Amino acid sequence: MAHNEDDLFDLIKSMTPNEKRYFKRFTHIYSDKGGDKPKYVLLFEAFDELETYDPQQLTENFRDENTFRHLPQEKKYLKDRIMESLRLYHRAETIEFRLADMLQDATIFYEKGLYEQALGRLNKARQLARTYDKFSFLIRALIAIRKLIVERRIRKGAEALAQLEIETDAAIQNQENQTQFKRKWQKILLLYRQEGYRNTAEKRATILAHLGSPWFKDSARATSFSARHNYHLGRSLLLQMLNRIDEAAQEYRDLLEEWTVRSDRIKSDPLAYRLLISNYLNLQHRREQYADFPEYLEVLDAAKTRNFDEEAELFQATAQLKLLYYINRAVINDEAFHAYLELMDYVENGLETYADKINESRRRSLLHNLMILSFLIGDWKGAHQWWQEIDRSSEGVRQEINDFAIVIKLIIDYERYSGAEPDGIDFNAELKAARRKLRRKERLNPFFSAVMSALGKVLKAKNSSARREIFSALKEQIAGMAEQSFLGSIEIQTWVEHHFTGRPIRDVWCDTIHSRDAAP
C-alpha cells in the first residue's frame, strides 16, 4: 500500500507536547551521542513547524540538503519510529499493553528454561486479565500454563490441570458472551442513527423486538462486568428511542453503581466512566431532575486527562452540563451570581482553547446556553454578545438554534434599549426582516409570529399601562400554545411573565423552576 504523506503530518500534529518530548528522548537510542541529528529527526522537526501540510514548502526548505534525497523512505522510517515511541510511552497506561508485555516476558523466560519465572509471570497475567475481563489474554495465559504442566516443566499435578480446563472453558464462554453483547450494543447504536434519528413504524417494531429478546429482558445473560456494561447501554438506548426516559436513566444509574464499587475500572478506563456520567446527567436533564448534578460535576472537575483531545472532550461535556445545571437549578440561589460569572469565563476560555476540537453543532449548543443563561438573569448585554457569536457561525447545523436566535435578537434589542428606538435602529424594519427570513425558510410558527406581532405593538404603545395590556394579551395567546413546546418557548414565556408582572426576569424564572419541581 502506498504511503500517504498526509497521514504522517496528521500523526505528528496529533501528538501531545509530552509525546513529542518523549519521542526526542527516544531518538537517542538510534543516534550517536554528540553527533548530528538523524535524518528522520530533522524531518520530524520540519513537519512539526508546518501549520498546514504543504509538501512544496517542506521540500523547498531542504532543497539543497541530501537529507531529503530519499524523502518517501525517510517518511516511512519516521512514522515507524514515532509509532514505536508512542507504544513505549503509552505502554503502562492500558491493561492490554501490560498483559501483552507479561505474556511476552513469559515466552522469554520459557525459552531460557526459567520455567518457574515463566509461571509466575503467567499467573500475574491470569489474575490481571480475569480482573478486567480481558478474556482473550486470559485464555492465552491459561493455555501457556497448561503447556508447562503437560510438558512437566513445573511441578503441577492432574488436579491443577483439571482446574485449568474448567477455568479455560469458562473464559471461552465469557469471551463469547462479551462479544455477543458488544455486537448487539453496536447494532442498537446503528438502529438509533437510522432514519435521521427518527422512529418509523418498522424501526419501533425492531426496538420492541430487541427489548423483548432474552438478551435485553434482564441482565441474567450478561456473565461479566463488560457484558453487563453493554447490556445497560443497549437497554437504555432502546428505552430512549421509545421516549421512556425514566427507565433509560435508571439503566445508567444501575451501571454507575457497578462502576462506583470498581475503583480499579475507573482508574483503568476513566474516559468510559466520564462518558457514562455525561450521558446519565443529560438524561437527568431531560427528566428535569438535577439533584445528582453537583456530585457528578465534582467528579468531572477532578478528572484527569491523558492528552489534549481528551481534555477538549471533557471540557465540552462538563461545560454543557454546568450550563444546563445553572440554567435549571443553581441560578435560583442568591449566591450563584459570582459562580455564574466564573462559569461564563470558564466556557469562553474553553471555546477559545479547544476551538479546533469542537464541532460546530456542539459549539452552537454551548453558545445558545450561554445566551439563555445571560437572558434569564437579565444580563441583556451579555445575551447580545453570545447572540453575535451564534450569528457569526455557520447556519448549516442546529436549525432550531438559528430560528430561535432570529426571535431572541429582537427581544434582546428591545431590552437593551428599554423599549426605545435609538438613533440608527428601525425596529419595525427588523421585525419585518425577521418575519421574511423565517417565512422564507418555512419556519415561522404561530408562537414566533405572536411574539413578533406583540413586539411591534409594544413599540407603538403610549404608556406602561398600554404595554402591560399588550403583554397580558400575549401571555394569554401563547399559553394556548404551551403544548407545542420547542427550543426557547419556555424562556420567552418567562420574559412575557416578567413584563406582565413587573418582576425581575430572574425571579420569574425561579418561580418557574419551583413550580416545575412541585408538579406531580
Buried (B, 14 or more C-beta within 10 A) or exposed (E): EEEEBEEBBEBBBEBBEEBBEBBEEBBEEEEEEEEEBBBBBBBBEBBEEBEEBEEEEBEEBBEEEEBBEEBEEBBBBBBEBBEBBBEBBBEEEEBBBBBBBBBEBBBEBBEEEBBEBBBBBBBBBBEBBBBBBBBBBBBBBBEBBBEBBEEEBEEBEEEBEEEBEEBBEBBBEBBEBBBBBBEBBEEBEEBBEEEEEEBEEEBEEBBEEBBEEEBBEEBEBBBBBBBBBBBBBBBBBBBBBBEBBEEBBBBBBBBBEBBEEBEEBBEBBBEEBBBBBBBBBBBBBBEEBBEBBEEBBEBBEEBEBBBBEBBBBBBBBBBBBBBBBBBBBBBBEEEBEEBBEEBBEBBBEBBEBBEEBBEEEBBBBBBBBBBBBBBBBBBBEBBBBBBBBBEEBEBEBBEEBBBBBBBBBBBBBBBBEEBEBEEEEEBEEBBEEBBEBBEEEEBBBEBBBBBBBBBBBBBEBEEEEEBBBBBEBBBEBBEEBEEEEEBBBBBBBBBBBBBBBEEEBBBBBBBBBEEEEEEE
